[in-house]
Amino acid sequence: MRYTGLIENYRDRLPVDENTKLISLGEGNTPLIRLENIPATLGKDVDIYIKYEGLNPTGSFKDRGMTMAVTKAVEAGSKAIICASTGNTSAAAAAYAARAGIKAFVLIPEGKIALGKLAQAMIHGAVIIQIKGNFDDGMRLVKEVADHAPVAIVNSINPYRLQGQKTAAFEIIEELGNAPDYHCLPVGNAGNISAHWMGYKEYFDDSKATNKPKMVGYQAAGAAPFVKGAMVDNPETIATAIRIGHPQSWGLAHKVQSESNGWFDSLTDTEILAAQKLLTEQEGIFCEPASATSLAGAMRDIQTGKIPEGSKVVCTLTGHGLKDPDTAISQCASEMININPVMSEVRDAILNNM
Ligand SMILES: *Cc1c(COP(=O)(O)O)cnc(C)c1O
C-alpha cells in the first residue's frame, strides 16, 4: 500500500476524523539504521540505532508536528500560521503552508540560521521576519502577537505538534518489536523528547510494548538550561537548532526525566562537531550539528558505563546535514587538494592519499 504520511498511518491515534482534510507531504516512516562501525570503536558491546529524521520531506522531524499543526489550523479555518524558529520549524511551516495554500510568517534570529533552512523558508514563499534577537525573543513575540493578529501558532506549544511527533516512538517500537533501553535526543525547547515519551507511554499502555526507555536529553554546553536547572539568557552554540535558553516545554521535560528515570547532560561544541564528523566518516550518515548532540552524548555515556553494555540505544538524528553546509565545509576545508589540470598531478593526489 502506498505510504501517504503519518496522520493517515496512525489515524486512530491522532485527533482527526473522516472529514478532516489532511495536509501531508508523506512525512514519517524514516529509517532506523543500526550503526555498524562506531560501537566497535568504542570497544563496547552495545546496539546503537539511528532514527534518521533528516529524511523527512523538509529534512527534519519538524514535519511530523507540522503536518498535524497545519492540518488542524486549516480545519479551524486559519488562513495564516506563525512561528518563531531557529530554522527547521520555519522550513516546515513554509512548506506545509504552501501545500495548504495558506500564508506562513516566520520569525528568525538575524544571522543565526543555517543557510539551507533560510533557503527553504524563502523558496516556499514564507514571509520572513528577521529579528535583532535570539529564538527566545522570537517566541515571546509570537505568543504576544497571536492575540493581535489572525494567525495560528505552530511552535511546539501547539499541542498538535507533539501529537504528530509522538509517532516516531510508534515507528521505533514497530521496527524493534519493543522499546529500546535508552532513547537519546538533542534538546532545545524539549517538545520532541516530551512527544517521544508520550508515544512510548501510549504504546506501553496499549500493550504494544512491554517496556519503556530511559529518556536522555543532551544540550549544547552554551545553551543548557536543563543541565543548569535554570533559564539561560544568552545561549550560544554552533548547533543553532538548539540555541535556546528558555525552553517552552520546561515542565513536561522534567516530568519525562523523572518518569523515565532518564537524565540531562551537555556537550561542548567541539564534542558535537566531532560526533557529526565521526558519523559521516564511519557510517555514511550526514546530520546537522544539533542532531549529532544525541550521538555525542550517547557515546560518552556508553564509554563511562552510565549506559551499560548489552543496552539497546536509539539516537534521534533530528535534521539533515545539508541544512547547514557552511559548518560542514568549514570543518573540512583544509583537507582539499589543489592541483593543475594535468594527469600526473591527479595520479599523485591519488597515490599520496591511498
Ligand atoms: C527543533 C530541533 C531540535 C530541538 O527539538 P526540541 O523539540 O525543541 O527540543 C533539535 N534538533 C533539530 C535539528 C531541530 O530542528
The ligand as a Tripos MOL2 file, in Angstrom:
@<TRIPOS>MOLECULE
LIG
   15    15     1     0     0
SMALL
NO_CHARGES

@<TRIPOS>ATOM
      1 C1         13.9350   21.6710   16.6590 C.3       1 LIG1
      2 C2         15.1970   20.9020   16.6510 C.ar      1 LIG1
      3 C3         15.7520   20.3460   17.8100 C.ar      1 LIG1
      4 C4         15.1870   20.5710   19.1810 C.3       1 LIG1
      5 O1         13.9350   19.9850   19.3840 O.3       1 LIG1
      6 P1         13.0560   20.4700   20.6320 P.3       1 LIG1
      7 O2         11.7460   19.8170   20.4360 O.co2     1 LIG1
      8 O3         12.9820   21.9650   20.5210 O.co2     1 LIG1
      9 O4         13.7730   20.0430   21.8590 O.co2     1 LIG1
     10 C5         16.8910   19.5910   17.6970 C.ar      1 LIG1
     11 N1         17.4980   19.4010   16.5070 N.ar      1 LIG1
     12 C6         16.9960   19.9220   15.3740 C.ar      1 LIG1
     13 C7         17.7070   19.6700   14.1010 C.3       1 LIG1
     14 C8         15.8350   20.6800   15.4010 C.ar      1 LIG1
     15 O5         15.3610   21.2000   14.2700 O.3       1 LIG1
@<TRIPOS>BOND
     1     1     2 1
     2     2     3 ar
     3     2    14 ar
     4     3     4 1
     5     3    10 ar
     6     4     5 1
     7     5     6 1
     8     6     7 2
     9     6     8 1
    10     6     9 1
    11    10    11 ar
    12    11    12 ar
    13    12    13 1
    14    12    14 ar
    15    14    15 1
@<TRIPOS>SUBSTRUCTURE
     1 LIG1         1 GROUP 0 **** ****
